[in-house]
Amino acid sequence: MALSHRLELRQGQGLVITPQLQQAIKLLQLSNIELDAFVEAELERNPLLQRDEGDHEPAGEVEAVRDASLTQVDAVADTTAGREMDAPTDDVSPGERATGDGADPAAEHAGGQIDWSRAGGGGAFDGDDGYERALTDTPTLAAHLRAQLVQAALSPARHAIAEILIDAVDEGGYLRLDIGELAERLGCPLATVEATLATLQGFEPVGVFARDVRECLALQLKDLNRYDPAMAALLDHLELLAKRDLTSLRRICGVDDEDLRDMIAEVRALNPRPGAAYHSEPAETLVPDVMVREGLGGMWHVELNTDTLPRVLVDQRYHARVAKGARSDQEKTFVADCMASANWLVKSLDQRAKTILKVASEIVRQQDGFLAFGVEHLRPLNLKTVADAIGMHESTVSRVTSNKYIATPRGVFELKFFFTSAIQSSEGGEAHSAASVRHKIKGLVDAEKCEADVHSDDRIVEILKAAGVDIARRTVAKYREAMRIPSSVERRRLMKEAV
């Protein structure tokens, strides 16, 4: 068969993301620190861009955004804003498309979720050494603690408190936060915060979440089953140990010389900085992107933090001068490209500000119970609910809520903190949080004392449905396996062997 050339015209439809749209999407998911670095690089690259260092407010649409940001939550911005930055449906990760918020509670509250914004670097390692480092790098202490938090099956309220406590742990593993002030700020009982802290103090490494050296050492001794009254007295007088006042220590602890030497040796073998073994990241100042304050009539006012909005201008005068002096086609093309890039960057920054304001306003409207009454009133919320309310795509909402923080009367939180998954009620009432359902399943298993008390997955479904939770057996099995709870058959066998 002879080969020949043929010219054919064919009409079709396809989705094309222009470089400008890709830049707008990238800007949307950057944190304020990353955005400032990006803008600084653009200022160096593009001679037509300049930073606005004046005291006046930026002209144009950004000024209108800041004026609009002083409106109440119910006065949400125009629903058409931000649609041009909506990515196609295929751009949403499978977990986001299915649930809108990720599969586990740690991913719901920020800190422990997969950060897709960092996946744009090409994915290549810097040679074999970089690959080996990627395999051997020690995780951060916060990441290690959040990985354990996933398995703790805490209630939604206690999970939210745990996230805040993890953020307050320093690189040595010590808790740098007054739990009394935290309870008052969140509007929850002090006993709830103390119970959450007690659970977290059982995490690895042993001794983490201690508030001072004595408590850190005591936690480690309790784990070794070596915390007795004599050891407690020694820890209460560590200053005498530092002074080598062994006579006073011997009298206070009520032990002889040999026992005291053994006790001191045990204390010296402990680790006063349990978190130091984990990788630490450089501390960065947390600056909120959005500010929320209470207004008259119980309304909440949402406004952008102007300190996080880069102020850039297009130098029209310089453009006119260089455009007039351009002689060759190459020079004219370069000037035209710089002008188009500068205009698009200003427009993208303005669009980013509008989109963040719109998403934050809707989140505040949905979670006004938390702002008014505390952490116990966090509602189940996912990306789709917010996206449908403001007329955007879920992927856009996901990008907006990544690496963005909001300052509220109850503290500074990541926007993803307000997203919690939900399980429908069997009685048609308010939905239940998935985290609370996991906690109920764990409670049913913990209450099993003998073989006759062991509940099968089907029995757990019946109990939960009687409590108003509409859940399938396979979901119960999935939650049980995620919490590393054996099946009913294995639990009966273990109880039989224990007897």
Phi, psi and omega in degrees: 000130183282141177268140180214159178269145179214137179260126185228137175256131181222134181255135179202171180246140178207155181265121180239124176261113182290158177303326179294319179292324176298321178295319180297319178295320179296317180297327184295327185265356179285146171285170182296328178289316179294323179295318180297321178294321179295315180296322179298320178294323178293323178297324178286328184276323186255113182289347181271354179262144174215147179281135178277104181264003182288165179278346182283160178287147179299142180280168175089207189288333179298323177296321178295325178297317182291326175292318181292334183292347179274359180283170181282168184298321184293338180272070183288147183295171182308128186291348179277344182293134176093349183295330182290346176263001177294129179275162175296162183301326182294346182279352180272136179292153183304322180295322180290322183292327184281316187241338180086356184209001179100167192268334185236160183298328180296324178288336180289331188249027173067172177089312184257000184280164177288126182265095182290344180294342180265006184271005185266011183275006178099339175075005183267143177268157181277074179079184182294327180298319179297323179294318179294321178296324180295330180277333188253352181300135178283135179293163177288159179297318180298318179296320179296319180290321180292328176297325177283330180296328179301323183272355186283339178055048177280160175293161182304319181294313180290329176295318179296320178296319180298322178299318180293319180295321178297320179295337183268003179274131180276182185293341177274352180098006182268145179276117181254061182204136177277117185290334176294316178294324178296316179298319179293322181291321181275349179071036179234161181298146178298327180298327179293318179293319180296320179294321177295317179297321179298322177294317181293330179289352174270000180284163171272147355288148182299132181106352180288156183071015174285151181263348174204176183296320181301314181294324178297313179293323180296319179298320180289322178291323176296322178295329178272001183059040180237021181261099179240176182304323180293318179292323177298320178295323178296317180292331179288345183230050179296334179295329176290325178294322178295328179275357183060034177274075185290329180298312179294320179295321180297320179290318183291320183278341179071039181231168177270182184299317183294315179297320180295320178297319178295319180295317179295321178297321179294319180294319180294336180281350180280166181252109181285351177228077186295336182274354185291342182284349184260154182296134179247139179261151177301134181290133178240140179292127181273113179247120181292145178274334184228143178243138178235132177220154182275134179251194180290148177072019179075011178278152181252130180259128182246130179217151177285146174279107185296340179292338181264000180265113179297139180253104180235146180230155173265123182280093183293323181295315179295323178298316180298324182289313182287328178293323179291328182271353180291132184249307184277164177296325180296318178294318179296321178295319180297315180296318180296319179295319179296320180293315179296319180295319180294315179297320181292324178296315178300316180295319181295320178296320178294317179295322178299316180297317180296318182293317178299317180298318182294315181294315180297322179297319179291321178298316179297321179296321181287326185250033180295335177297321177296315181295325184275322191238348176116182189294336180295343186253020173295130181264151171299133184209139176229173184297323184295322179300313179292318181298316180294324183291328184251003176072039178235173177274153180301323182296326178293316178297321179299317180293320181297321185277354178275128176062026176243141184236150181233132179265121180238169175300343181258006177129182179258127183228151170288147182300328178292345178301329187274001179260118178229137181288163187224151172237131186295152178275140179286345181257009178079011180271205181291142182293157180256145177289141178298325179295321179291326178294318176300321179296321179294320178297317179296322178296321178296319180290319180295334181280353180286121182251336181216177182300324182292338182274350185293130181260132171284169179298322179296320179293322178297321177300316180297318180295317181293321178294324176295334178272002176095015180252117180271103186220147179269158181296321180294331176289320176299316179296320179296314179296320181296316180292325178295328178271007179059040176265126180297165177291169181298324179296315180293323180293321177296318181296318179296319179293323179294319178292326180294326179287000000 
